Structures are given as structure tokens and as C-alpha cells.
Amino acid sequence: MKYTEDHEWLRAEGDEIVVGITKHASEQLGDVVFVELPEEGREVEAGEEIVVIESVKAASDIVAPVSGTITAVNAPLADAPGDVNGDPMAAWFFRIKPADAGAMDGFMDEDAYKALIG
């Protein structure tokens, strides 16, 4: 498991990366009421905004952590956005096949992420 400074978690599965948001991010957002997911097959660039999350507190975007192709989205999340608050580590948003096989190398491990959020 790796983490971004944007409070995303990244889990490598085969040649894909599964992406969600951390418990910390979920708590900061408050109750999530809407999630807009990207289309499968979409080519994205690292840093591109590809998911929209709206909560009772604010709207936020999730950016692509790496460049690549969206291979799957968690479609049930659009109908049950509150799952992000219930179990943010299980409520993944999308799977991406990175353009660079070493794409996970530059992200934080759990200890570094814990240090980031204090």
C-alpha cells in the first residue's frame, strides 16, 4: 500500500493500481453525498482531475496518481457514495494500468503518510 500527498491510497494488483481515498481524507470531507467516476478505457495523465466527490462540507477532486488507462471503476459507489465514509479503504474509485511499470515507486509508505497527517 502506498499513499499520495493528496490523501489517496494506492494498492498494486497485478499490473494495475487500485485507487481510493484515505480514512483521513474521508473524515476531512464529512458525509460524502455524490461521486462522479471516470469512464473505463479513458487515457489519463498524472495529476489530471478524474473523480469528483461532493460532501456536506465541500466538493473535491481526485487526481490520477499516475499516467495510464482507467481499466475499471467501482460503479456501485455512484449509487452508494456513503460507502466512502463507511470503509474508505474498501471503497475504491478506479483501477488504472500505469503507462510506467515503476509508477508506484515514488509514493509514500504508511509510516511516511502517518507522519504527513500527524
C-alpha positions in Angstrom: 0.0 0.0 0.0 1.3 3.4 -0.9 -0.1 6.9 -0.3 -0.1 10.3 -2.1 0.1 13.8 -0.7 -3.4 14.2 -2.0 -4.6 11.6 0.6 -5.2 8.8 -1.9 -4.3 5.2 -1.2 -2.8 3.1 -4.0 -2.7 -0.7 -3.9 -0.9 -2.6 -6.6 -2.8 -5.6 -8.0 -1.0 -7.4 -10.9 -0.2 -4.8 -13.5 -2.8 -2.4 -12.2 -3.2 0.1 -9.3 -6.4 0.4 -7.3 -7.1 3.9 -6.1 -9.2 5.2 -3.2 -9.0 7.9 -0.5 -7.7 7.5 3.0 -9.7 7.5 6.2 -8.1 10.9 7.0 -9.5 12.3 3.7 -12.9 10.8 4.3 -13.1 12.3 7.8 -12.0 15.7 6.4 -14.7 15.6 3.8 -17.5 14.6 6.1 -20.5 12.8 4.7 -20.0 12.0 1.0 -23.2 12.5 -0.9 -22.1 12.3 -4.6 -19.3 10.6 -6.6 -18.7 11.0 -10.3 -16.3 8.4 -11.7 -14.2 8.4 -14.9 -15.1 6.3 -17.9 -13.4 2.9 -18.3 -10.8 3.0 -21.1 -10.0 6.7 -20.6 -6.4 7.6 -21.0 -5.3 10.0 -18.2 -2.2 12.0 -17.3 -0.7 12.1 -13.8 -2.3 15.0 -11.9 -5.4 15.1 -14.1 -8.7 15.5 -12.2 -10.7 12.4 -12.9 -13.2 11.9 -9.9 -15.5 14.4 -8.4 -16.6 13.9 -4.8 -19.2 16.1 -3.1 -19.8 16.0 0.6 -21.8 18.0 3.0 -18.8 20.2 3.6 -17.2 20.6 0.2 -16.6 19.4 -3.4 -13.3 17.8 -4.1 -11.5 16.2 -6.9 -9.3 13.1 -7.0 -6.4 13.3 -9.4 -4.8 10.4 -11.4 -1.8 9.5 -9.3 0.0 8.2 -12.4 -0.5 8.3 -16.2 -2.2 5.4 -17.7 -5.5 3.8 -18.7 -8.6 3.5 -16.5 -9.4 -0.2 -16.6 -12.3 -0.4 -14.2 -14.5 1.8 -11.9 -16.4 1.0 -8.8 -19.8 1.8 -10.3 -21.8 0.8 -7.2 -20.1 3.7 -5.4 -22.1 6.2 -7.5 -25.3 4.8 -6.0 -23.9 4.5 -2.5 -21.4 7.4 -2.1 -21.6 7.0 1.7 -19.6 3.8 1.4 -16.6 6.2 1.2 -17.2 7.2 4.8 -18.1 3.7 6.0 -14.9 1.9 4.9 -12.7 4.2 2.8 -10.0 1.6 2.5 -12.5 -0.8 0.8 -14.4 1.9 -1.3 -12.0 2.1 -4.2 -12.8 4.5 -7.0 -10.9 3.2 -10.1 -8.2 0.8 -11.3 -5.5 2.2 -13.6 -3.0 0.4 -15.7 0.1 2.7 -15.4 2.0 3.7 -18.5 5.2 3.2 -16.5 5.7 -0.1 -14.7 7.7 1.6 -11.9 4.9 4.1 -11.3 4.4 3.1 -7.6 8.0 3.7 -6.6 7.8 7.4 -5.7 4.8 7.3 -3.3 4.8 7.3 0.5 4.7 4.2 2.6 2.3 4.0 5.6 4.8 5.5 8.1 5.6 8.4 5.8 1.9 9.1 5.3 1.2 8.9 9.1 4.0 11.5 9.6 2.4 13.7 6.9 -1.0 13.8 8.6 0.4 14.0 12.1 
